[in-house]
Amino acid sequence: MQHDFTLTSDYIALNDLLKLTGLCASGGEAKMLIADHYVSVNDQIETRKTYKVRAGDVVVLGDERIVVSGA
């Protein structure tokens, strides 16, 4: 399933994005999934929990895909 997310600033931390889009119930769950290599950004596994996701990035967790756009 695809989710569209519009930034209200220059970037959002990866763990916050997963929480705000509802793909994770909490920030702790998001951090665990990132650390366990379940999350990719632009087709690259991302293990930095506070990676700065910017407009144009595509984040994938399992079958869920988040397309990030600018304000």
Secondary structure, 3 states (H helix, E strand, C coil): CEEEEECCCCCEEHHHHHHHCCCCCCHHHHHHHHHCCCEEECCEECCCCCCEECCCCEEEECCEEEEEECC
